[in-house]
Every structure is written in C-alpha cells, then in structure tokens.
Amino acid sequence: MAQCPKTILSLTAEEVLALKKGINFKKNQEEGKCYIIYKDDRGLRACRNQCKHQGGLFIKDIEDMDGQTVRCTKHYWKLNVSTMRYVNPPDSFEQDELDIIWVDGGIELVELNPPDPWLSDPKMTEELLPGEVTITYMTHACMELKFGGKTMFFDPWLIGPAFARGWWLLHKPPEDAFERLCRADAIYISHMHSDHLSYPTLKMLAAHQPDVPIYVGDTSRPVFWYLDKSGVQLTNINVVPFGVWRNIDEHLRFMIMMDGVHPEMDTCIIVQYKGHMILNTVDCTRPNGGRLPENVALMMSDFAGGASGFPMSFTGGRYTESWKAEFIRNERKKLLNYKAQLVKSLQPKIYCPFAGYFVEAHPSDRYLKETNMKNNPEELNSLINKLSPSTLTWTPKPGAVLDLGLAQKNPSDRCVFSLCSEVDIMTYHVTSLGITSHQQSSHFAFVSYQQTLFAVVFCHYDSSMAITDPPPGTQLYMDTWDFDLYVNNLNAANTEDIFKHDSWIQFYYSWAGFLDYNLVARVIETDEEFQPLPGGYDYLVDFLDLSFPKQRPEREHAYLEVRNRVGVIRHVVRNGLLWDDLYIGFQNRISREPDIYHHRFWNHFQTQLPTVGPDWDSFLQKVKMEESEEAGVNNCKLF
C-alpha cells in the first residue's frame, strides 16, 4: 500500500489567528481525537495529545511557569511542547511531531499513513564482503553506490550551474564521473531543484544513454514537469509511489518517502541491500514527517545552510550587513545542532554530510560568496563524534570511496575471513581488499575439502581502511567555470519578440494565475548590480484583482519590491519557469513593507505555477493582429 498524507485536524485562518502564545489544546470533533498546538515567535508546532508511555491524555502542568509543559493524567509524565521532548522522566522519549500545512492562512495537521513503511517485508541482515558495497562521493549531492553487481546514482549534478546562474559546483567531480553515470542501473532524483535535477547533466546523459532507469517520487508537482520543454530526450523515467519497496534485484531494493513540510515536491530515500539500510534525507525539512529508521548502516543529509534568498537578497529596514551576519551565525549554529541531535537520536553506524557543496562563483556574486557563510562539515562531524561517539563520520572528498562492509565491523573484530583456492592465494593476498600490502596484516592456513586444497585467509585491518581517499595531487575544488556559455544562454531571452510589447506583463501574470491576495508588487528589471536597467521594464502588479496600476493604490496593502537581473527574469518568464531560479539563485533583491513573509505568494510562484508554459506564439499572433487592425484604422483616418 502506498504511503499517503492524512489530514487529521484543520483550522481556519480565523482560528489560527485566535491561537494564544504557548499551549493550545484542540479536538477533532468528528473523530474525537485530541491535539496540542504550541505557538511562539518562531511559528507553530503540533503533536497528538497522547503520552508515549501508556497513552494517557495531557493537561496543563500547573507547576509550569513558562507555559511550555504539559502533564500526563496517568503517571504524571511531562512533555515540553516547545521542544517535543519529555522532561519527566528526562532523556526518555521525544514526541512524534505532526506536520503543519498552511492553506490560505489556515492550517492542516497532517500525518503519514503508514508512518513507518520500511518495516513492511523485513529482511534479515547478511554479512557484507569487503568491496561488496561501496559508496563513492562525486560532488554536492551526487553519490555512486555499488551493490554487488548493481550501481545506483543519487542526484547527478556534474556540469553547469544550478538556479539559473547563482550556484556552481564547489567540488570537481572525478574525471570519469560521467562515464560511470552512463553505466548506472538506476538513478534516483530527489526533487526538481536544479542542484539535484540538473538538465545540463541529463542532456549529456540522454545523448549517450537515454534509457537509463531514473526513479522519482510521486509528488503533486511532478519532478520532471519541465522535461518536454527542456528538449532532453530521456526514455525511462519511473514515478514511484511513496512508502513502497521497489526491487532492483533479489538483494537490492529502495523506498522513496515524502517530506512532511514540502510533500508537493521534496523526497528522501531508503536503499536496502541484504538487510543493510542507507538513509538519504537529501534536502527534506522533515523527512517522512520526522519518523525515520534507527541504526541504519549509513545516513546522509544536507548540512550547509545558505540555500535561500533570505536574508542575503533582502534590503532596507533591519537588513543591515551586521544584522544579516548575526542572523546567519545563529541559523547555521541551530542547523548544525539540529543535524547533530538528529544523528544522536537515530544512531546510524556511519554519517556523511553532503548536498551542501556549492559556491556563488560568478564574479558578479562576489558579495554573496563572501558573506553567505555555510556550515563546515568537519565541525558538524566533530560535534557528532562528541554527542554520538559510536557513530563513525565521513567528510567526503570527490572520488573518495567508503566500503560499507569494512566500516560496519566492530573495532575489536575488524578482520576478514575468506576462502580461496591455492592458485588464487597470492592474488588474493595483494588485491582482495584493494589496499596496499603495508596496510595488511594477514596469515592463512591450508585446508582440504572434497579433495580440493583451499586456503583460509585472515586479513586484519584498521578503521582507516574503510575509506579510500583520492590519490595525492587530485584536484578537489573547481577553479574555473564556464560562465559565458550558461549566462549567454540566459541572456538570449533578452531579445525575444515578446518583450517588445508591454502587454506581455498582463499575459504572463494572467497565465500565472495568482490573485485575490492583498499584495502589490513592484517588479524592476536591473543590470548585474541590481540597478534599474535603462529601457527595462518597471511595473506594478496588484494581486488583489490582478490589475496593473501606474501608482500604488490608496487602500491599505502589503508592498513588495523585487529587483531582478534582466537576463534571468526574462528567461524565467519566457519559459514559464518557477521563481526558485530568482529567489534561491540570489538573482534578485527584495524589500517589503511590512516586513512579513508572504507565504501564499512565494509558494505559488515557487511551486504552483502551471506545468504548461505560457503560449507565447498565440500571444504574438494576437499582438500582430491587433497592430494590423490598428494600422488599418489609422489608414482609414487619412481619407
């Protein structure tokens, strides 16, 4: 049965506004189930009103002076709802948090059903031989995983920029990365963001191996919604239902799960081979609604931060350089602690931080490169080593290989027992583990079985042998990028015929379909330095009635000013792309009054635009017809 989200409680916009700060008890009148919603300056958190101990109901804790704790009516267990951790008894449980989906100012509390889909059809864990399962880091979120004779890739971004021209690869992929991608038996693409779904990379793949099986989750916004328009000819894309095992062979299978915060577009994956699980949470904010398998063999997750236009692209008001720097320091620290605590709670045998190795490399984005600080993976791994000393950590380098079998063995029992024939023994001694002879400490004994002579080889090793780093002198970091090729491709939209007619503005926003929201936006085309472009468009859009006034209306309204680099905004408009290229790609500068986040606006333009682009051919035909009719009228006036 496919996993699906279920709404268990809904509050209208008015009911959300009526929530008090602190603890709110709510009940689904139809089902009789009770819930707790906690409100503070950071937003809302929610959970079932049910104690994890023996299912008792929580009530307000009269001893709580901070308004954060509830008490169970059965055995007086106490839960801090601001952290979702039990404080009595301490260090016991964490409460399962419910996902909150915002809908037109109201909220829906959502949980996934079934909540732990990986428990279906359990497999016994079998011992792995050295070299049987290896994970090779390529760059950013791209990993190559080998399982026996099968190869799987995660999120191949190997060339070109992401988010228009805002992100560029920090790490240089291995020289043979693309050839290895072409030999893959399966490719998993987690979501539609261009640092994971890289059309430049897939265009090269399609030219060489268009039928490689590619797997994506069944998100409401299709991962490959732009495929037809892109011109990339891939022929074997498979949309997989959530929470269902998909078999590759008798030993290898995977399961794609949705993100609790962004189920419309984000996914994570569990890959299982001979009972050993690899968990890749990618960019999910709350992967699988926060419920994840414990004690997996390997866990990978993002870690870096800095993947948003906020606050770096914001100007005016509080957005001074000192405020931004302080905000970034605090947010990166919170993210670091959250990831470390997550690893501590899940206790994977190995943890690897990835999916954060990008750089704002273009010369015009030097300000961002110098100020948009990211977390250091070594710092995160150091923190994990303190909080969870039993978890091995791996900071990957391009081309580095992790041997999962070797890495999982207990330090006190890290030796390999293998059986081979006499004629193979010398070859085995040198090459069986793919390591140099000075790393080996081995001995063997001959045994006879059914008139055949075998040698039992005992090969001891140390923990460093589980990871093979690239050879000394390997270039790890990119030092040149093909800026002109990709920027010129974007700027080609500047001379499109549609932009010779100012009626494109109304046509585009009518196609976008966002209205009935009291927001007025001023959209300005700019040069590289975000200064208004001479001859560029500068217009107002009133999203209450989708009108295009010359001046701001006199009524009370929210106001948003967005300055966009002309090449990027015209490329986005021309192709009907989502505004992530502008916002996440740092290709605009934003000011707003009042200083509030307009979720409905940004959610629409980042995830809800039509999947079929604007029909610019019909637009131009209509314009030419109108111009022809107007010319005919003017000619008649001459007589």
N, C-alpha and C positions, 0 to 999 in steps of 0.2 A: 504494500500500500504506500502510495506516495505521501510524503510529508506535506502538510499544508498549514497555513496560519489560521487560527480561530480567534475571532473577536469575542471576548468574554465580558467586557463592560464598555459602554460608550457614555461619554459625557459631552453635552453640547458646549458651544463656545461660552454661553452664559454660565453654565455650571462650572466650567474651568475657571472663569474669572472669579467665581464665588469661593473657590478653594482658599482656605486660610493658610498662612505660613505654618509649617510644621506638619503635624499628623492629621490626616483626614480619613475617616472610616466610611467606606462606601459599600453598597449592596446591590447586586443584580436582582431586581425584584422578580423577574421571570424565573430564574433558576435558584434563587435563594442563596447564592454564593457570596461571600464577603471578601473585601479587598481593602488594602491600605494604600493611600497615595500620600507621598511626602513631598512638600513644596519648600524650596528655598530659593535664594538668588540665582542659583545655577540652573534651576528648572524643576522638573518633576521626576520622581522615582515611584515605582509601584510594585506590589507583591500581593500574593494571596494572604488573606487573614487566616493563617493556619500554621501552627507551630510545627517545626520539623521533628520535634521529639516524639509526641504521640497525638499530633493533630488537634491540639487544643486551640481555642479562639483567643486572640489577643485583645486586650483592652488597654486603656490609657494607664500608664505607670504613674501613680501618684507621687512616687519618690523622684521622678524625673524632673529636674529643674530646667532642662534645656529644650524640652518639647521634642525629643528625638527618639525616645524609647517607649516600647510597648511591652506589656507583661502578659504571659500566658495564664489563662484561668485554671489550668490543670495543675502544673507543677512549678509555676512562677518563673519559668524561663523568661529571659528578657532579650529583646531584639532591638538593636539600634537601627532604625529605618533609614537614617541618613547614610549609613554605610552598608546596610543589609547584612550586618554581622551580629551574631549572638554575643552578648556581653555577660550573660549569666546562664550557663557556665561559660567562662571565657575560652576562646580558641577552640570552640566546639564545631559550629556549623556556620555556613553562610546561607542566607535565604535566597531562594531562586527568584530572580527579578523578572518582572513582566516587561515586555517591550511596549513602548508607547508610540503610537502612530498619530500624528497630527492631521486632522481633516477639517479644513475651513474654520480654524480656531478652536474646534473641539478636539477631543482625543478618543482613541480606542485603545483599550488594553488588549494585547494580543499574546497568545502563547502558541507554540508549535505542537502539532499532533501528528505522529508520536514525538515525545520530547527527546528521546534517546534512540534514534533509529539505528545506530550502529550495533545495538545489542541484538538485532534480529539476525538469525542464522549465524551464531557464533562459530569461530574456527579455533581449533587447537593451535597453539604456538609450536612451531618446529624450529630446531636449531639451524642457524644460518652458517654456511661455509664462508670462509674468507673470500671476498670478491664476489659473492653471490648477489649482494645488494649494495650498490654504490650510488652515491648522490654527488653530482658534480655541479658546482656553482658556476654559472655563466656570467650573469650580470643582473643587477637590480632584483627583479622577481623571477628571473628565468633560471630554472634548475633542470638538469637532466638526471633522471632516475632510472637505474638499470636494475631489473628484477630477473635474475636468471637470464633467459634469452630475450626478454622484452624490454623496450625502452619507452619511457614516458617523459614528456616535457611539460613544465609549468610556464605559462605566460611569457612566450618568447618575444621580447623586445631587444633586437640585436643591432638595428641600424636606425638612423634618423631621430628626429625629436619626438616628444610627446606634448600634448596640449598645445597644438599649433607650433610654437617655436619657443615655448617657455622652459621646457625640461629637456635636458640632454644627458646621455649616459655618463655616469661618473667612472665606472669600471670598464675597461676594454675587454670585450668578450674574447675567449680563446680563438686562435686563428681558424680552427676547424669547427667552430660553433655552428655555423650554418649547415655544413655538410652533415653534422651529427643530427641537426634538426630534421633534415630531409630523410633521415633513416628512422625516425621515430615511429613507434607502433601506435602511439596515442599522444595527443596534445590536449591539455586542459587549459582553457582560458577562463579566468575567474569572473571578469566583468568587462564592461565596454570602455572603461577609461583607457586612453591611448598609451599609457605606460604598461598596460597588460595586453590590450588588443592593439597591436602595432601593425597598421596597414602597410607601411613600408616593408616590414619584415615579412608579412604574409604575402605581399605581392611577389617578393623574391621566391618564397616557398611555392606559390602557385605556378610559377614559371618552371619549376623543376619537379615538383611532386604535389600536384593539385589534389590527389586523392588520399593524402594522409588523414587518418581519422582525427577529427577535432571534436572535443566534448565541451559543452557549456550547460549551465543550469537553465531551468525553465522559468526565467524571470519574466515579470509582466512587461518590462521593456526589453525586447529581445537583444541579446548580446550583439548579434550581427545585423541589427536593424539597418545599417548603412551599407551592407555588403554589395547590393546590386548597384548602388550609385558609385561605389568605390572603383568598380571595374576589376576587382580582384576575383579571379576565377577559381574558387575552391569548391570541390565537388563532394566532400564527405563530412559535412557538419552535422553533428548529432546533438539534439536538445534532450537533456536528461531530466526526468522528474526528480524532485528533491527527496532525500532520505531513502533512496532505493539503491541497493548494491548493483553495480554494473560489472559483469565479469569480463576480464580480458582473456584469461586462460584459467586452468584449474586451480592455480595458486594465487593469481593476481586479480584484484577487484578494487573498485573505488566507489565512493559515495559523495555526491555533491549536496551541500546544505546551504540554506539561505542565511542572510544576515538579518538579525532581528530589527535593526534600525532602518536599513535600506533594503527591504526584501524585493523591491521592484527592480534592483539592478546588481546587488552585491552577493557574492557566494564564497564559500570556503569548501575544502575537500578533505576527505579521509581516504588514503590509499592503504590497502592491506595486502601483504604478501606473506603467505604461510603463517598467518596469525599475527604478524608484526604490523602495527599501525603507524602511519606517518600522517600527522595532522598539519595542514597548511591553512591558517586562518586568513592569509593574504591581508587585505585592507579592511576586513569586516570590523565594524564598530562593536557589535555584539554577535559574534558568530554563533549561529544556531540558538539565538536568544540567550546566550550565556551558558548554555549547558553543553559541556564538551567532555570527551573521554579522558580519563585519567591514566597515567602511567603508560602513555604511548611511547613507542621507540624513539620517535623524532618529532619535535614540534618546531614549526617555522611560523614567524609572524613579522608584520611590519614593526617599526620601532622609532623611525627617524623624526616624524613630525614635519612641519613646514610645507605640507602638501595642500595648502589652501591660500586663497587670496586674502584671507583675514589673518592678521591685521595689516600685512605688508602693503596691500594695494589701497588702503584707506587713508584719506587725508582730511584735514580740518578737525576742529574740536579737540578732543582728547588725544588724537592720534599723532602725538609728537614722537620724535625718534626715541626719547628716553622712555616714554610710555610703552612703545612697541617693544623695546629691548627688554623691559621688565616683564611684560606680558609673555614674551617668548620664553624667557628664562623659566618663569613659573609653569607655563604649559608644558614645556619639554620635560621639566622635572616631574610633573604629575604623570605624564605619559610614561616616563621611564619607570616610575614606581608602580604604575598600574600593570605594565608588562611584567615586571619582576614578581609582583604579587600573584599575577595570573599563573606564571610558571610555577611558583611555590605551591599554589592550590592544586594544579594539575599534575605536578611531579612527573614530567616527561623524563625519559632517560637521557635524552640529548635535546638541547635547544639551539636554534640558529636564528639570529636576527637578519632579516633580509627585506626586500621590497622597499628600500629607502635610499638607494644609492643613485641619486640623480643630482644634477648641478645646473644652476641657472647660468649656462656657459656663454650665451650670446653677449657680445660686448655692450650692447645697449641695456642689458640687465645686470650690469656690474653692481648696482646698488643692492639688488636682491641677493646676489651671490655673497656679498659682504655682510649682510645684515640678517638674512633669513636662516638663522642657525638651526642645525639639526642635531639630534642626539647622536652620541658616539656609541657604536655597537660594543666596543671594548668596555665602556663604562657600564652599559646595561649588563653585559655578561659578568662583569666583576660584582655587580650588585646581586645578580642571581646566584653566583657562587657563594655569597655570604648568607643569603636567605634560604637557599636550597642546595647545600653542598653535595648532595648525592646526584644532582643533575650535571652532566657534562655540557659544556658550552662550546660553540664553534662560531668563530668570526670568519666568514668565508672570504676567500680571495679568488679572483677569476681563474678558473681551471683547477681549483683545489677539489680534492675528492675525499669524501667521507665513506669509509667502509662500515656499514651498519652492523654487520655481524661482529667485527672486531670491537667496535665502540661499545657494544652492549655487554660484553663479557665482564664479569666481576674482576676487579683489580687483583684479587687473591687467586683467581683461577683463569688468568688470561693465557691460555695455551691452546694450541690447536692439535687435534689428533686426526691423522689422516692415514688412509690405507692405499698403498700403491704397489705396483708390481716392481720387481727388481730392476727391470730395464728402464723404468721411469724415475728411479730414485734420485739420480744425480740431477736430472732436470728439475724434479720437484724441489730439491733442496735449495736451488738457486732462485726459482721463479714462482713457486707456489703462492707466495703472499705478495708478490710484486714489490719486494723490498730488497735492499742491498744486504750482502752477506754479513756486514759488520753489525747489522741490527738483529740478526738471528742468533738464537742460542738453541740449537736443535740436536737431537740424537734420535737413533732409530734402532729397532730390533727386527730381525727377520723371523717370520712365522710361516708355517706351511699349512695350506688349506686345500684339500682335494687335489693333491699332487702339484699345486702351483705355489711358487715361492712369492710371498708378499713382504713388504716392509711397513711396519707401523712407525710413523714419523711423529715425534713430539716436538713441536716448534713453539718456543716461548717468545713473548714479545712484550714491549712496554706500551703504555697507552698512546704515546705519540704516533705509533704505527697505524692507528685507526684513521688518521688524517694525512693525506699526501698533499703538500703544498706545491704550487707550480715551481718549476726549476728556477734557481737564482738567475737574475737578469731578465726575467719575464716582465714585460710592460703590464702593469696592473691598472694604471689610470689613463683615461683618454687625455690627450694633449692637443688634438685637433678635431674639429667637427666640420662637416660640410654645410656651413651656414648658408651660403649663397644658393645652393640647389633648392633647399626647402623654403627659405624666405622668399626667393623669387617665385616659387610655385604659389605661395600665399598671395603675394602682391599681384599676381596675374589677374586676380579678381578686380583690381582697381579700375581697369579699363573696360570692364564688362558693360555692354549697352544698357543694361537695366538701370545702372546708376547715372545715366544721362537724363533720367526722368524722375523728378522728385516724387511722383506718385508711387514709386516703389515702396516708400515708407508705409503708406496705408495698406498696400497689398501685402507686405511682409507681416505686419502685426495682425492683420485680419487672419492670415494663414496661421500665425502662432496661436491665436485663439485664447489669449489671456485677457479677461475683463471682469467687471463687477468687483473691483478692488480699489479702494480709495488711495491710490498712489499715482503721483505724477512723476515721470522720469524725463530728465533732460539727457539726451544721448549726443555726444560730441565726437566727431572723427578727429584724430590727432596724428601728429608726427611721431617719431621714435621717442621723443622726450615728453610725450603726453601734452604737448601744446596744441591748441586748436589749429587745424590744418587750413591754410588759405584755400578757399574754394571747396572745402569739405562740408559735409552736412552737419547741421547743428539744429536739433528739433526737440519738441516736447511731445510726449505721449501721455494722455490722461487715461489711465486704465479703468477708471470708473465706468466710462461709456465708450472707451476706445476712440476717443477723438484726438485731434492733433492741433491744439490751440497755439496761437502765437505768443501768448503770455500765460503765466500760471493763473489758475482760476482763483477767484476771491474766497471760495469756501475753504474751510479748514481741511487740510490734506497732508499726507506724508509726501516727502520730496526726496528724490534720489537723483544724483548727478553721476553719470557714468561716462568717462572719457576712454575711448577705445582706439588702439592703434588701427589706422585705416585699413591696412592690408589684411589684418586678422578679422575685423568685424565684417568687412565685405566678403571675405572668404566664407565666414560662418553664415552670413545672410544668403549668399549665392547658392550655397549647398544645403541649406536647411539643417545646419549642424547645431548641436547643443552648445550652450554658453559656457560649458566647462573649459573650452579652449581659451576663453577670455578670462574667466574667474580663477580657475585653478592654475592656468598657464601664466598668470600675472600680466595679462595683456591689456589691462585697464586700470584706471584709478577711480576710486569711488568716494563720494561724500554723501551724507544723508542727514536729513532733519525731519523728525527727531532721530536720534542715534539708536535705532532699533533694527533688528534683523527681520526682513520681510520674507518669511518662510514660503508663503504661497507663491510669491513672485519668483524667487530663486529656484524653488522646487519645480515650478512649471518650466522655466527656461533651461534648467539643467537636466531634467529627466522626463518631462511630459510633452515636449513638442511633438507634433505629428511625425510619424515614422516615414511618411512620404513627403519629400521636399516641396517647396513652392513651385508652381507651374509657371516658370518664367517665360516659356515660349508663348503661352496664352496671354501672359501679361504684355509682352512686346507686341503681339498681334493686335491686342485691344488698343494699346497706345498708338500704334501706327494707324489704325482705323479712325481713332478719334482725331489724330493730327490731320489725316486726309479729309475728314469731314469738315474740320475747322478751316482748312485751306480752301475747300470748296465754298464755304460760306463767305470767306474773305474775298474770294474771286468774284462772287456774285455782287458784293458790295461795290465793286469797281464800276459796275454798269448801271 
